[in-house]
Amino acid sequence: MNHIHEECGVFGIYSPKQADLASDCYYALFALQHRGQESAGITVNERGRLRTHKDAGLVEDVFTKDVMEYLGKGNMAVGHVRYGTAGINPVQNAQPIVVNHCKGLMSLAHNGSLTNASELREELELNGSIFHMTSDSEIIAHVIIRERLKCGSIEAAVSKAMDRLDGAYSFVVMSSTKLIAARDPHGFHPMCIGTRPDGSIMFASETCALDAVGATFLRDVQPGEVVIVDKNGLRSDDSHVGKCDKSLCVFEYIYFARPDSVVDGSSVHMARQRAGSFLALEHPCNADVVIGVPDSGLDAAIGYAKTSGIPYGIGFIKNKYIGRTFIQPTQSDRENLVRIKLNPVSATVKGKRVVLVDDSIVRGTTCARIVRLLRDAGATEVHMRSSAPPFLYPCYFGTDVDSQENLVAWNRTVEEVRDIIGVDSLGYLSCENAHKLAENTAGFCTACFDGNYPCTPPKTPDKTRFERGVDE
């Protein structure tokens, strides 16, 4: 696995009384840190007064003791961790976005990628809107505000805005008195609802964030649903539900989500084990040990071992103080970090025929370096198994796969990829079995593997499309 960037993570909480919700956001964002490491932010609502802090960096670096004291207590809060799929400045594009307008205050935290962002932004700019960011999240805020000027409530404005938004989005909106969650009609990315005995209600990208703040999972937000919580409790607008076939990003199960999360009713841990089991049936191998690439390849490796009958072993020790390799600024930086991030356990692999399971193969360079580490540690054979099908097409819905020429499987046979990464054999999960990973889902988006896009791709897919020069 290398150079696949993740989604963002969002969290929102409503409390019937003043409470230390900044700390709740902090712990929830810590649990969601795997979804984005570029920037982090929290907005706290204290009786209609919003306090925000956001900056580039990890959660523990952005939110110091002084910052947490500044954010203080409130009855609502929203938080965000970001990896940007549009806009390249991590400070400028940090969220939540805060808007102060004649109909009141609003704070928004968004996960996803709009496919009609360019058209919407051009229309908004020609009608006088001024943008301070270069991400499509600000476009959503502008569209909601435009609708709010014509609607009687913020939830009605969110629902009307959804008529204009195409592509992938799961977001939380906080007004002076309400907390609202919305999920696009395709359901590309997850959003769930949790409750606590103290009466708090919260929204989160993954259930692991609910666990982190002592909440109980209530249910998922349905694709197309708008869920509102205020002093009168929880209610829903389902006017957009059922408009599209469900197309949850399959990579939520393969890589993005934490294994202890439950996404749309299915355990991520079990889905990854199921992927490994399918791999063992599709691509059997004569070997002595099965190992996984930490962390997202471990569950699939366990599944492969159980089904194949080949013993599972710990093949790598991961340095837990180094971030994921793909967030480094250059490819050479990412490759050099592999050596200090992963160290092979020679006692497991020396003199052994090894099945190496990873979540996916993207560019192939990191895989090749990992394979060399195993051979240097004494592995006699290395057989690579990927718990994802080959990446062949760009993704336009929040996963940063936007250039076919950089995908190692594009225009190459399996044998050619095998030789590039230096393994004795190579096997990918089939697209057919990728659709069977979860027990309780009606449909997946697998467009990055098969080119079958659930909705029309953007006309201008470049993630830097809003990074304009002077006088342009």
C-alpha positions as CSV (number, residue, x, y, z in Angstrom):
1,M,0.0,0.0,0.0
2,N,1.2,3.5,-0.8
3,H,0.0,6.9,-1.8
4,I,-3.7,6.4,-1.2
5,H,-5.0,9.2,0.8
6,E,-7.9,8.8,3.1
7,E,-11.2,10.4,3.8
8,C,-11.7,13.1,6.4
9,G,-13.3,12.4,9.8
10,V,-16.2,14.4,11.3
11,F,-17.8,14.5,14.7
12,G,-20.7,16.5,16.2
13,I,-22.3,16.4,19.6
14,Y,-25.4,18.0,21.2
15,S,-25.8,18.1,25.0
16,P,-29.0,19.2,26.8
17,K,-26.8,21.1,29.3
18,Q,-23.5,22.9,29.3
19,A,-20.6,20.4,29.3
20,D,-17.0,20.0,28.4
21,L,-17.8,19.1,24.8
22,A,-14.4,20.3,23.5
23,S,-12.9,17.3,25.3
24,D,-15.5,15.0,23.8
25,C,-14.5,16.3,20.4
26,Y,-10.8,15.9,21.2
27,Y,-11.2,12.2,22.1
28,A,-13.5,11.5,19.2
29,L,-11.0,13.1,16.7
30,F,-8.2,11.1,18.3
31,A,-10.2,8.0,17.4
32,L,-10.7,9.3,13.9
33,Q,-7.1,10.5,13.4
34,H,-6.5,7.6,10.9
35,R,-8.9,9.4,8.5
36,G,-6.8,12.5,8.1
37,Q,-3.5,13.8,9.4
38,E,-3.2,17.2,7.6
39,S,-5.2,19.3,9.9
40,A,-7.7,19.3,12.8
41,G,-10.3,21.7,14.2
42,I,-13.1,22.0,16.8
43,T,-15.9,24.6,17.1
44,V,-17.8,24.9,20.4
45,N,-21.2,26.5,20.7
46,E,-21.9,28.2,24.0
47,R,-25.4,29.5,23.9
48,G,-25.1,30.7,20.4
49,R,-21.5,32.0,20.7
50,L,-19.0,30.0,18.6
51,R,-15.4,29.5,19.5
52,T,-13.1,27.8,17.0
53,H,-9.6,26.5,16.8
54,K,-8.1,24.7,13.8
55,D,-4.6,24.3,12.4
56,A,-2.3,22.0,10.4
57,G,-1.1,18.9,12.3
58,L,-2.2,16.0,14.3
59,V,-4.9,16.3,17.0
60,E,-2.5,16.1,19.9
61,D,-0.4,18.9,18.4
62,V,-3.2,21.2,17.4
63,F,-5.1,21.1,20.7
64,T,-2.8,22.2,23.5
65,K,-3.9,22.7,27.1
66,D,-4.3,26.4,26.5
67,V,-6.4,25.8,23.4
68,M,-8.7,23.4,25.2
69,E,-9.2,26.0,28.0
70,Y,-10.1,28.6,25.3
71,L,-12.6,26.3,23.7
72,G,-14.2,25.7,27.1
73,K,-17.7,24.4,27.7
74,G,-20.8,24.5,25.6
75,N,-24.0,22.7,24.6
76,M,-22.9,21.8,21.1
77,A,-19.6,21.2,19.3
78,V,-18.3,19.9,15.9
79,G,-14.9,18.6,15.1
80,H,-12.9,17.6,12.0
81,V,-9.7,15.9,10.9
82,R,-8.7,16.4,7.3
83,Y,-6.9,14.8,4.5
84,G,-7.7,17.1,1.5
85,T,-9.0,15.7,-1.8
86,A,-9.4,19.2,-3.1
87,G,-7.2,22.2,-2.1
88,I,-3.6,21.8,-1.1
89,N,-3.1,24.3,1.7
90,P,-3.6,22.5,5.0
91,V,-3.9,25.6,7.2
92,Q,-6.1,27.5,4.8
93,N,-8.4,24.6,4.2
94,A,-8.7,23.3,7.8
95,Q,-12.2,22.8,9.1
96,P,-14.7,23.3,10.7
97,I,-15.8,26.2,8.5
98,V,-17.5,29.0,10.4
99,V,-19.9,31.4,8.7
100,N,-21.5,34.5,10.3
101,H,-24.5,35.7,8.2
102,C,-27.8,37.6,8.6
103,K,-29.7,34.4,9.4
104,G,-27.3,33.4,12.2
105,L,-24.1,31.5,12.7
106,M,-23.1,28.2,11.1
107,S,-20.2,25.8,11.5
108,L,-19.7,22.9,9.0
109,A,-17.4,19.8,8.9
110,H,-17.4,17.8,5.7
111,N,-16.1,14.5,4.4
112,G,-16.2,13.7,0.7
113,S,-15.8,15.3,-2.7
114,L,-18.3,17.0,-4.9
115,T,-18.3,16.1,-8.5
116,N,-20.0,19.4,-9.6
117,A,-17.7,21.6,-7.4
118,S,-16.3,23.6,-10.3
119,E,-19.7,24.4,-11.8
120,L,-21.2,25.4,-8.4
121,R,-18.2,27.6,-7.5
122,E,-18.3,29.4,-10.8
123,E,-22.0,30.1,-10.4
124,L,-21.6,31.3,-6.9
125,E,-18.6,33.6,-7.7
126,L,-20.5,35.1,-10.6
127,N,-23.3,35.9,-8.2
128,G,-21.0,37.7,-5.8
129,S,-19.8,34.9,-3.4
130,I,-16.3,35.3,-2.1
131,F,-14.2,32.3,-1.2
132,H,-11.4,32.1,1.3
133,M,-10.6,28.4,0.9
134,T,-9.7,26.2,-2.1
135,S,-11.7,23.1,-1.0
136,D,-15.2,22.0,-2.1
137,S,-16.3,22.1,1.5
138,E,-16.7,25.9,1.4
139,I,-18.9,25.5,-1.6
140,I,-21.3,23.4,0.5
141,A,-21.4,26.1,3.1
142,H,-22.2,28.8,0.5
143,V,-24.9,26.7,-1.1
144,I,-26.5,26.1,2.3
145,I,-26.4,29.8,3.2
146,R,-27.9,30.7,-0.2
147,E,-30.8,28.3,0.5
148,R,-31.1,29.5,4.2
149,L,-31.9,33.0,2.9
150,K,-35.0,31.5,1.3
151,C,-36.0,28.9,3.8
152,G,-37.6,29.0,7.2
153,S,-35.1,26.8,9.0
154,I,-31.5,25.6,8.7
155,E,-32.6,22.0,8.2
156,A,-34.8,23.0,5.3
157,A,-31.8,24.8,3.8
158,V,-29.6,21.7,4.1
159,S,-32.3,19.6,2.4
160,K,-32.7,22.2,-0.4
161,A,-28.9,22.4,-0.8
162,M,-28.8,18.6,-1.3
163,D,-30.8,19.1,-4.5
164,R,-27.7,21.0,-5.9
165,L,-24.9,18.9,-4.6
166,D,-23.6,16.0,-6.7
167,G,-21.0,13.4,-5.6
168,A,-19.9,12.3,-2.2
169,Y,-20.6,14.1,1.1
170,S,-21.2,13.3,4.7
171,F,-21.3,16.5,6.8
172,V,-22.3,17.9,10.1
173,V,-23.7,21.5,10.4
174,M,-24.1,23.4,13.6
175,S,-26.3,26.5,13.9
176,S,-26.9,28.5,17.0
177,T,-29.5,26.0,18.3
178,K,-29.4,22.9,16.2
179,L,-27.0,20.1,15.1
180,I,-27.6,18.5,11.7
181,A,-26.0,15.6,9.9
182,A,-26.5,14.8,6.2
183,R,-25.3,12.0,4.0
184,D,-25.4,12.0,0.2
185,P,-28.1,9.8,-1.5
186,H,-25.5,7.3,-2.7
187,G,-24.1,6.9,0.8
188,F,-20.5,7.0,-0.4
189,H,-19.1,7.6,3.1
190,P,-20.4,6.5,6.5
191,M,-22.1,8.5,9.2
192,C,-23.6,7.2,12.4
193,I,-25.6,8.4,15.4
194,G,-24.8,7.7,19.0
195,T,-26.3,8.5,22.4
196,R,-25.1,8.7,26.0
197,P,-27.0,8.3,29.3
198,D,-26.5,12.0,30.0
199,G,-28.8,12.8,27.1
200,S,-26.1,13.7,24.6
201,I,-26.6,12.9,21.0
202,M,-23.8,12.7,18.5
203,F,-22.9,12.1,14.9
204,A,-19.6,10.5,13.8
205,S,-17.9,9.2,10.7
206,E,-17.2,5.9,12.5
207,T,-18.5,4.0,15.5
208,C,-15.0,4.0,17.0
209,A,-15.4,7.7,17.8
210,L,-18.6,6.9,19.7
211,D,-16.7,4.3,21.7
212,A,-14.1,6.9,22.6
213,V,-16.6,9.2,24.3
214,G,-18.6,6.5,26.0
215,A,-21.6,6.6,23.7
216,T,-23.8,3.8,22.5
217,F,-24.4,3.3,18.8
218,L,-28.0,4.1,17.9
219,R,-28.1,3.7,14.1
220,D,-26.5,4.8,10.8
221,V,-27.6,7.9,9.0
222,Q,-29.3,6.6,5.9
223,P,-28.0,7.6,2.4
224,G,-29.9,10.8,1.6
225,E,-31.1,11.4,5.1
226,V,-30.9,14.7,7.0
227,V,-31.0,14.2,10.8
228,I,-31.6,17.1,13.2
229,V,-31.2,17.3,16.9
230,D,-32.2,20.3,19.1
231,K,-34.0,20.9,22.4
232,N,-36.9,18.9,21.1
233,G,-34.9,15.8,20.5
234,L,-34.0,13.8,17.4
235,R,-35.9,14.0,14.1
236,S,-35.3,13.1,10.5
237,D,-35.9,14.4,6.9
238,D,-36.0,11.4,4.6
239,S,-37.1,13.3,1.4
240,H,-33.8,12.4,-0.4
241,V,-33.7,8.8,0.8
242,G,-34.0,6.1,-1.9
243,K,-33.2,8.5,-4.8
244,C,-30.1,6.5,-5.7
245,D,-28.8,3.0,-5.4
246,K,-26.5,2.7,-2.4
247,S,-22.8,3.0,-3.3
248,L,-20.7,2.8,-0.1
249,C,-17.0,3.2,-0.9
250,V,-15.7,-0.4,-0.6
251,F,-12.4,1.0,0.6
252,E,-14.1,1.8,3.9
253,Y,-13.9,-1.9,4.6
254,I,-10.6,-2.6,2.9
255,Y,-8.6,0.2,4.3
256,F,-10.1,3.5,5.5
257,A,-12.2,2.6,8.6
258,R,-10.7,1.4,11.8
259,P,-11.1,-2.4,12.3
260,D,-13.0,-1.9,15.6
261,S,-15.7,0.2,13.7
262,V,-19.0,-1.1,12.4
263,V,-19.9,0.6,9.1
264,D,-23.5,0.3,7.8
265,G,-24.1,-2.7,10.0
266,S,-21.0,-4.7,9.2
267,S,-17.8,-5.2,11.3
268,V,-14.8,-3.8,9.5
269,H,-12.6,-6.4,11.2
270,M,-14.8,-9.3,10.0
271,A,-15.0,-7.8,6.4
272,R,-11.2,-7.7,6.2
273,Q,-10.9,-11.3,7.5
274,R,-13.5,-12.2,4.8
275,A,-11.3,-10.6,2.2
276,G,-8.4,-12.7,3.3
277,S,-10.5,-15.8,3.2
278,F,-11.6,-15.1,-0.4
279,L,-8.0,-14.5,-1.3
280,A,-7.0,-17.9,0.1
281,L,-9.7,-19.6,-2.1
282,E,-8.9,-17.5,-5.2
283,H,-5.1,-17.6,-4.9
284,P,-3.9,-20.6,-2.9
285,C,-0.2,-21.0,-2.3
286,N,2.3,-23.5,-0.9
287,A,3.9,-21.6,1.9
288,D,5.1,-21.9,5.5
289,V,3.7,-18.7,7.1
290,V,1.2,-16.0,6.4
291,I,2.0,-12.4,7.5
292,G,0.3,-9.1,7.1
293,V,1.5,-5.6,6.5
294,P,0.5,-3.5,9.6
295,D,-2.0,-2.3,10.2
296,S,-4.7,-2.7,7.6
297,G,-3.3,-5.9,6.1
298,L,-3.3,-7.9,9.4
299,D,-7.0,-8.8,9.5
300,A,-6.9,-10.0,5.9
301,A,-3.8,-12.1,6.7
302,I,-5.6,-13.8,9.6
303,G,-8.4,-14.6,7.3
304,Y,-6.0,-16.0,4.7
305,A,-4.3,-18.2,7.3
306,K,-7.6,-19.5,8.8
307,T,-8.9,-20.6,5.4
308,S,-5.6,-21.9,3.9
309,G,-4.5,-23.7,7.0
310,I,-1.1,-22.0,6.7
311,P,0.1,-20.7,10.1
312,Y,-0.2,-17.0,10.8
313,G,2.9,-15.2,12.1
314,I,3.9,-11.7,13.1
315,G,6.1,-10.7,10.2
316,F,6.7,-7.0,10.9
317,I,7.0,-4.7,13.9
318,K,5.6,-1.3,13.2
319,N,7.1,1.9,14.7
320,K,3.9,3.4,16.1
321,Y,5.4,6.9,16.3
322,I,5.6,7.4,12.6
323,G,2.6,8.4,10.5
324,R,1.3,6.6,7.5
325,T,3.9,6.7,4.7
326,F,1.6,8.3,2.1
327,I,1.3,11.6,4.0
328,Q,5.0,12.4,3.4
329,P,5.5,15.2,0.8
330,T,7.5,13.3,-1.8
331,Q,7.7,9.7,-3.1
332,S,11.4,9.4,-2.0
333,D,10.4,10.6,1.5
334,R,7.7,7.9,1.7
335,E,10.0,5.2,0.5
336,N,12.8,6.1,2.9
337,L,10.4,6.1,5.8
338,V,9.5,2.4,5.2
339,R,12.8,1.3,6.6
340,I,12.2,2.9,10.0
341,K,8.5,2.4,10.0
342,L,8.5,-1.4,9.5
343,N,11.1,-3.9,10.6
344,P,10.8,-7.6,9.7
345,V,10.8,-10.3,12.4
346,S,13.5,-12.6,11.1
347,A,12.5,-15.4,13.4
348,T,9.2,-15.5,11.6
349,V,10.4,-15.3,8.0
350,K,14.0,-16.6,7.8
351,G,14.2,-19.7,5.7
352,K,10.4,-19.6,5.1
353,R,8.1,-19.4,2.1
354,V,6.0,-16.3,3.0
355,V,2.5,-15.2,2.0
356,L,2.5,-11.4,2.4
357,V,-1.0,-9.9,2.6
358,D,-1.5,-6.1,2.2
359,D,-4.7,-4.1,1.8
360,S,-3.9,-2.9,-1.8
361,I,-1.2,-2.2,-4.3
362,V,-1.2,1.3,-5.8
363,R,2.1,2.5,-7.2
364,G,4.0,-0.6,-6.2
365,T,7.1,1.2,-4.9
366,T,6.4,0.7,-1.2
367,C,5.4,-2.9,-1.8
368,A,8.7,-3.5,-3.6
369,R,10.7,-2.1,-0.7
370,I,8.7,-4.2,1.8
371,V,9.4,-7.3,-0.2
372,R,13.2,-6.5,-0.2
373,L,13.0,-6.2,3.6
374,L,11.6,-9.7,3.8
375,R,14.2,-11.1,1.4
376,D,17.0,-9.4,3.4
377,A,15.6,-11.0,6.5
378,G,15.9,-14.4,5.0
379,A,12.6,-15.2,3.4
380,T,13.2,-17.8,0.6
381,E,10.0,-17.0,-1.3
382,V,7.5,-14.1,-1.1
383,H,4.0,-14.5,-2.4
384,M,2.0,-11.2,-2.4
385,R,-1.7,-11.2,-1.9
386,S,-3.8,-7.9,-2.1
387,S,-7.1,-7.7,-0.3
388,A,-8.3,-5.2,-3.0
389,P,-8.6,-5.7,-6.7
390,P,-6.1,-3.8,-9.0
391,F,-6.5,-0.1,-9.1
392,L,-7.3,0.8,-12.7
393,Y,-9.4,4.0,-12.6
394,P,-9.4,7.4,-10.9
395,C,-11.7,8.0,-7.9
396,Y,-13.7,11.2,-7.8
397,F,-15.6,10.6,-4.5
398,G,-13.1,11.4,-1.8
399,T,-10.2,8.9,-2.3
400,D,-7.1,10.5,-3.8
401,V,-6.6,8.2,-6.8
402,D,-6.6,10.6,-9.7
403,S,-4.0,9.6,-12.2
404,Q,-4.0,6.3,-14.1
405,E,-0.4,6.6,-15.3
406,N,0.7,6.4,-11.6
407,L,-1.2,3.2,-10.9
408,V,1.1,0.2,-11.3
409,A,-1.6,-2.1,-12.5
410,W,-2.7,0.2,-15.3
411,N,-1.9,-1.3,-18.7
412,R,0.1,-4.1,-17.1
413,T,-0.5,-7.8,-16.6
414,V,-0.4,-9.4,-13.2
415,E,2.9,-11.0,-14.2
416,E,4.4,-7.6,-15.1
417,V,3.3,-6.2,-11.7
418,R,4.7,-9.3,-10.0
419,D,8.1,-8.6,-11.6
420,I,8.0,-4.9,-10.7
421,I,7.4,-5.5,-7.0
422,G,9.8,-8.5,-7.0
423,V,7.6,-11.3,-5.7
424,D,7.3,-15.0,-6.6
425,S,3.6,-14.8,-7.2
426,L,0.9,-12.2,-7.0
427,G,-2.9,-12.4,-6.4
428,Y,-5.6,-9.8,-6.2
429,L,-9.0,-10.0,-4.7
430,S,-11.6,-10.3,-7.4
431,C,-14.2,-7.5,-8.0
432,E,-16.9,-10.1,-7.5
433,N,-15.7,-11.0,-4.0
434,A,-15.0,-7.3,-3.2
435,H,-18.8,-6.9,-3.4
436,K,-19.2,-9.6,-0.8
437,L,-17.0,-8.2,2.0
438,A,-19.8,-6.9,4.2
439,E,-22.8,-8.8,5.5
440,N,-25.3,-6.0,5.7
441,T,-24.8,-3.7,2.7
442,A,-26.9,-3.3,-0.3
443,G,-24.2,-2.0,-2.7
444,F,-20.7,-0.8,-3.0
445,C,-18.8,1.7,-5.2
446,T,-15.9,-0.2,-6.8
447,A,-15.3,2.4,-9.6
448,C,-11.6,2.6,-8.9
449,F,-11.4,-1.1,-9.8
450,D,-14.0,-1.5,-12.6
451,G,-14.7,2.0,-13.9
452,N,-18.4,1.7,-13.2
453,Y,-19.1,5.2,-11.6
454,P,-22.3,5.5,-9.7
455,C,-22.7,9.1,-10.9
456,T,-21.1,11.4,-13.5
457,P,-17.4,12.2,-12.9
458,P,-16.4,15.8,-12.6
459,K,-15.5,17.8,-15.7
460,T,-12.5,19.3,-13.9
461,P,-11.0,16.6,-11.6
462,D,-7.7,18.3,-10.7
463,K,-7.6,18.7,-6.9
464,T,-5.7,22.0,-7.3
465,R,-8.4,23.5,-9.6
466,F,-9.2,26.3,-7.2
467,E,-5.5,27.3,-6.6
468,R,-5.5,30.3,-8.8
469,G,-2.8,32.7,-9.6
470,V,-3.0,36.5,-9.5
471,D,-5.0,38.1,-12.4
472,E,-5.9,34.7,-13.8
